[in-house]
Amino acid sequence: MDDIRRVTELLDEGGPSPTVAATGRQRLDELIAQAPTAGRPRAGESIAQEPAGSRLREVPSTRARVPRTSSPRRRWSRWALPGIGLVAAGAAAAIALTVTATPPARPQRPAPSETAQRLSGREVLLAAASSAETAPATTGRYWHIRWVHAITVENASPVGNVFETWAAKDGWWYMGTATLDGRGLGLDKEKHKNGASFELEDRMLSFDRLQRLPTDARRLTAWTRTFSRGLNASWRPKDVEYSVTSTLSALLYAVPVSPKVRAAAFRALAQRPGVTTGGRAKDVRGRVGQAVTIGPVRLIIDPKTAFVLQETTGTVDGTKASSTLYYEVGWTNGKPHVPAA
Amino acid sequence: MTAPPGVVDSQGDDAAVIERSWHEPDRFRVIYDRYFPEIYRYVAGRLGRDVADDVAAETFLAAFRKRDRFDPARGAVRPWLFGIATNLVGQYRRDESRRYAALARLGGDLPGGEHDERVAARVTAEGIRPQLARALAALPEGDRDALLLVALGGLGYEEVAQALEIPSGTVGSRLSRVRRKLREALGGTDPTSTEESHG
C-alpha cells in the first residue's frame, strides 16, 4: 500500500475547520427549511439522534469534532480567497479565481476627495503599530472573538454566520454560531491537550507558546515563516510567503499576544511585499478606518486603536466576496454562550 | 484516513435516518454531521481547500435533494455520498488538472539559501512529487476516481464499487492497474530519490 500512501501524502489537505463545517451546515439548514415538512417532528417520536425541529441547538462536545491536525490557515476568510486560498492547492490549482492585489469591495473605496491627507499603506500599519505598542496589557478568563463572516455570491443573498470563540488557558475552546439574522445555532466545545486552545491559522497553540513570540518585527517574520513551513510540507516557498502574510495578519486578532508582539506584527506586515492603501474606508457595518491591502488580503484598520475592523478577500470579477467583520476581540470573563443577534 | 468512530456500526442506522428524512427533512442533519469531515477531506485532496469549501457542502445539498432516491439495497450511505461527491468533482476536471500541474512544478521559485533550512521530509516529498502528480494527471478518469476514493476517502473495494456503481471485480482490476502505473512513475526501485528535486 506504499504507493497509495504516497498519493495520500501528496494530496491530503486535511479536514474542514469548524467554520467551514458550520457554514455548510447552515446552507443545508436553509435547504431543509424550504422542504415541505421541515422542522416538525411528530409528537411522541424519539429524537435521540438530533434535536430535530429545534433551531437552538446545544451541541454536545463529541459532535462536529473535526480533524485539526493538518489543516492550515484560518478558514473563515478563505472560501473565495485568492492567493492564500491557492496556497493550499499547491499553487494556481482549483477555482476560477485569479490572484490579485485588487480589493474586491470596490464600492467601499472612498472618493479621493474624502482623504485630504492620504496615508500610505505602510504608514497606516506603522501608526497602528505605535497604538498597539502603547496599549496596556490585558488578561481575563477567555480570549474572545466575535465576528461575522459573510460570503456574497452574485445574485444570491449572503451566506454566512455569526461566530464567537472563547479560548481558555487551560485548553478549553468554545465556538458559538448564529445565523446572520441572529438565530442561535449552537455552541461547540473542545478540550485541547497541553492548553493548546488558541487557534492560529487552524493550528492550536498554548498561551505559553504565544507569550514567547519575538517582539522584533524581523524575528517575528522569521518565526511565522518557520510556523508556515510546518503547516504544509508540500508548500512551495511562494506558498509559504503567502502564509507568512496571513499568519502575521492573524496575529493581530486571532490569538492573545503581548502589546509588543502585536506591534511587531503590524511592523512586519508593513514590510511585506504588495502593501498598498485604499485610503479612508467604511466597513460593511459603517465603521470608519483605513483600508490597507497586503498581497491578497484587504484589511480595514482603525489606526488609533489598532483594531482590525474588517478583512475582505474575493474574486477579480467581483462575483464572489468573503468578508469578515470583527466586532469584539479581547479578554473576557463572560461565560461562553450561543451568540445572540 | 480512517472512518470516524461509529461509522461501521451506524450503517444500518444511516439508511434509516435517510428514510425518516423523507418526511422529516431535519433528520438529514445527522448525515451531514457524521460525514461532512471525510467528504470534505476527499474533495479537498482532489480540488484544494477553496473549492472543497463549496463542493463538499454542495455534496450534501445534492444528497438531500435526491434522498428519496437512495436505495439501501444498492449500498450504504457513506459510499453513496462519496459517489455524489465524485460526480461533483468530475465537473471540476480542469481545476483538478491544474492542481496536478501545480503539484508537478518544482523548485523554480526557490529563493536562495532556503535549501539548508528545509526539513528532510519536505525534500523527500518534493523529490517524488512531480512524477507522482504527472502520473495522477495521466490516469483515466475512472481509474483515478477509484484510486482517490481509497487514498483520500479511505473507502474499501466494496465501498468504491458502490460509490462508482461498478462491480467490485472491476475495482480490483482498476486499482492494480493504477498501482502498477504509479510504481512505474516512481521509478520502481527508489521512489524517495531526491536527485531531481531542486530543479
HADDOCK unambig.tbl for C-alpha pairs under 7 A between the chains (distance, minus, plus):
assign (segid A and resid 3 and name CA) (segid B and resid 179 and name CA) 6.75 0.50 0.50
assign (segid A and resid 3 and name CA) (segid B and resid 182 and name CA) 6.70 0.50 0.50
assign (segid A and resid 3 and name CA) (segid B and resid 183 and name CA) 6.78 0.50 0.50
assign (segid A and resid 4 and name CA) (segid B and resid 151 and name CA) 5.72 0.50 0.50
assign (segid A and resid 5 and name CA) (segid B and resid 151 and name CA) 6.71 0.50 0.50
assign (segid A and resid 7 and name CA) (segid B and resid 151 and name CA) 6.43 0.50 0.50
assign (segid A and resid 8 and name CA) (segid B and resid 151 and name CA) 5.12 0.50 0.50
assign (segid A and resid 8 and name CA) (segid B and resid 152 and name CA) 5.81 0.50 0.50
assign (segid A and resid 10 and name CA) (segid B and resid 129 and name CA) 6.91 0.50 0.50
assign (segid A and resid 11 and name CA) (segid B and resid 45 and name CA) 4.81 0.50 0.50
assign (segid A and resid 11 and name CA) (segid B and resid 46 and name CA) 6.86 0.50 0.50
assign (segid A and resid 12 and name CA) (segid B and resid 45 and name CA) 4.83 0.50 0.50
assign (segid A and resid 12 and name CA) (segid B and resid 152 and name CA) 6.86 0.50 0.50
assign (segid A and resid 13 and name CA) (segid B and resid 41 and name CA) 6.62 0.50 0.50
assign (segid A and resid 13 and name CA) (segid B and resid 44 and name CA) 5.85 0.50 0.50
assign (segid A and resid 13 and name CA) (segid B and resid 45 and name CA) 5.36 0.50 0.50
assign (segid A and resid 13 and name CA) (segid B and resid 48 and name CA) 6.96 0.50 0.50
assign (segid A and resid 13 and name CA) (segid B and resid 49 and name CA) 6.80 0.50 0.50
assign (segid A and resid 14 and name CA) (segid B and resid 41 and name CA) 5.64 0.50 0.50
assign (segid A and resid 15 and name CA) (segid B and resid 37 and name CA) 5.58 0.50 0.50
assign (segid A and resid 15 and name CA) (segid B and resid 38 and name CA) 6.91 0.50 0.50
assign (segid A and resid 15 and name CA) (segid B and resid 40 and name CA) 6.16 0.50 0.50
assign (segid A and resid 15 and name CA) (segid B and resid 41 and name CA) 4.84 0.50 0.50
assign (segid A and resid 16 and name CA) (segid B and resid 37 and name CA) 5.93 0.50 0.50
assign (segid A and resid 16 and name CA) (segid B and resid 40 and name CA) 6.25 0.50 0.50
assign (segid A and resid 20 and name CA) (segid B and resid 53 and name CA) 6.32 0.50 0.50
assign (segid A and resid 24 and name CA) (segid B and resid 57 and name CA) 4.90 0.50 0.50
assign (segid A and resid 28 and name CA) (segid B and resid 61 and name CA) 5.96 0.50 0.50
assign (segid A and resid 32 and name CA) (segid B and resid 25 and name CA) 5.78 0.50 0.50
assign (segid A and resid 32 and name CA) (segid B and resid 26 and name CA) 6.26 0.50 0.50
assign (segid A and resid 35 and name CA) (segid B and resid 25 and name CA) 6.74 0.50 0.50
assign (segid A and resid 37 and name CA) (segid B and resid 23 and name CA) 6.38 0.50 0.50
assign (segid A and resid 37 and name CA) (segid B and resid 24 and name CA) 6.14 0.50 0.50
assign (segid A and resid 37 and name CA) (segid B and resid 25 and name CA) 6.76 0.50 0.50
assign (segid A and resid 38 and name CA) (segid B and resid 24 and name CA) 6.11 0.50 0.50
assign (segid A and resid 38 and name CA) (segid B and resid 25 and name CA) 5.36 0.50 0.50
assign (segid A and resid 38 and name CA) (segid B and resid 26 and name CA) 6.05 0.50 0.50
assign (segid A and resid 39 and name CA) (segid B and resid 24 and name CA) 6.96 0.50 0.50
assign (segid A and resid 39 and name CA) (segid B and resid 26 and name CA) 5.77 0.50 0.50
assign (segid A and resid 40 and name CA) (segid B and resid 24 and name CA) 6.89 0.50 0.50
assign (segid A and resid 41 and name CA) (segid B and resid 24 and name CA) 6.43 0.50 0.50
assign (segid A and resid 50 and name CA) (segid B and resid 30 and name CA) 6.68 0.50 0.50
assign (segid A and resid 52 and name CA) (segid B and resid 26 and name CA) 5.45 0.50 0.50
assign (segid A and resid 52 and name CA) (segid B and resid 27 and name CA) 6.31 0.50 0.50
assign (segid A and resid 53 and name CA) (segid B and resid 26 and name CA) 6.55 0.50 0.50
assign (segid A and resid 64 and name CA) (segid B and resid 33 and name CA) 6.03 0.50 0.50
assign (segid A and resid 66 and name CA) (segid B and resid 37 and name CA) 6.23 0.50 0.50
assign (segid A and resid 78 and name CA) (segid B and resid 50 and name CA) 6.65 0.50 0.50
assign (segid A and resid 79 and name CA) (segid B and resid 50 and name CA) 5.32 0.50 0.50
assign (segid A and resid 79 and name CA) (segid B and resid 53 and name CA) 6.18 0.50 0.50
assign (segid A and resid 80 and name CA) (segid B and resid 50 and name CA) 6.56 0.50 0.50
assign (segid A and resid 85 and name CA) (segid B and resid 50 and name CA) 5.77 0.50 0.50
assign (segid A and resid 88 and name CA) (segid B and resid 48 and name CA) 6.13 0.50 0.50
assign (segid A and resid 88 and name CA) (segid B and resid 49 and name CA) 6.19 0.50 0.50
assign (segid A and resid 89 and name CA) (segid B and resid 48 and name CA) 4.39 0.50 0.50
assign (segid A and resid 89 and name CA) (segid B and resid 49 and name CA) 6.62 0.50 0.50
assign (segid A and resid 89 and name CA) (segid B and resid 99 and name CA) 6.34 0.50 0.50
assign (segid A and resid 90 and name CA) (segid B and resid 99 and name CA) 6.94 0.50 0.50
assign (segid A and resid 90 and name CA) (segid B and resid 102 and name CA) 5.99 0.50 0.50
assign (segid A and resid 90 and name CA) (segid B and resid 103 and name CA) 5.89 0.50 0.50
assign (segid A and resid 91 and name CA) (segid B and resid 102 and name CA) 5.51 0.50 0.50
assign (segid A and resid 92 and name CA) (segid B and resid 98 and name CA) 6.87 0.50 0.50
assign (segid A and resid 92 and name CA) (segid B and resid 99 and name CA) 6.96 0.50 0.50
assign (segid A and resid 92 and name CA) (segid B and resid 102 and name CA) 6.42 0.50 0.50
assign (segid A and resid 93 and name CA) (segid B and resid 48 and name CA) 6.99 0.50 0.50
assign (segid A and resid 93 and name CA) (segid B and resid 95 and name CA) 5.97 0.50 0.50
assign (segid A and resid 93 and name CA) (segid B and resid 98 and name CA) 4.90 0.50 0.50
assign (segid A and resid 93 and name CA) (segid B and resid 99 and name CA) 3.99 0.50 0.50
assign (segid A and resid 93 and name CA) (segid B and resid 102 and name CA) 6.27 0.50 0.50
assign (segid A and resid 94 and name CA) (segid B and resid 47 and name CA) 5.60 0.50 0.50
assign (segid A and resid 94 and name CA) (segid B and resid 48 and name CA) 6.23 0.50 0.50
assign (segid A and resid 94 and name CA) (segid B and resid 51 and name CA) 6.42 0.50 0.50
assign (segid A and resid 94 and name CA) (segid B and resid 95 and name CA) 4.08 0.50 0.50
assign (segid A and resid 94 and name CA) (segid B and resid 96 and name CA) 6.24 0.50 0.50
assign (segid A and resid 94 and name CA) (segid B and resid 98 and name CA) 6.49 0.50 0.50
assign (segid A and resid 94 and name CA) (segid B and resid 99 and name CA) 6.12 0.50 0.50
assign (segid A and resid 95 and name CA) (segid B and resid 51 and name CA) 6.16 0.50 0.50
assign (segid A and resid 95 and name CA) (segid B and resid 95 and name CA) 6.01 0.50 0.50
assign (segid A and resid 233 and name CA) (segid B and resid 122 and name CA) 5.40 0.50 0.50
assign (segid A and resid 234 and name CA) (segid B and resid 122 and name CA) 6.58 0.50 0.50
assign (segid A and resid 234 and name CA) (segid B and resid 125 and name CA) 6.87 0.50 0.50
assign (segid A and resid 234 and name CA) (segid B and resid 126 and name CA) 6.99 0.50 0.50
assign (segid A and resid 237 and name CA) (segid B and resid 110 and name CA) 5.93 0.50 0.50
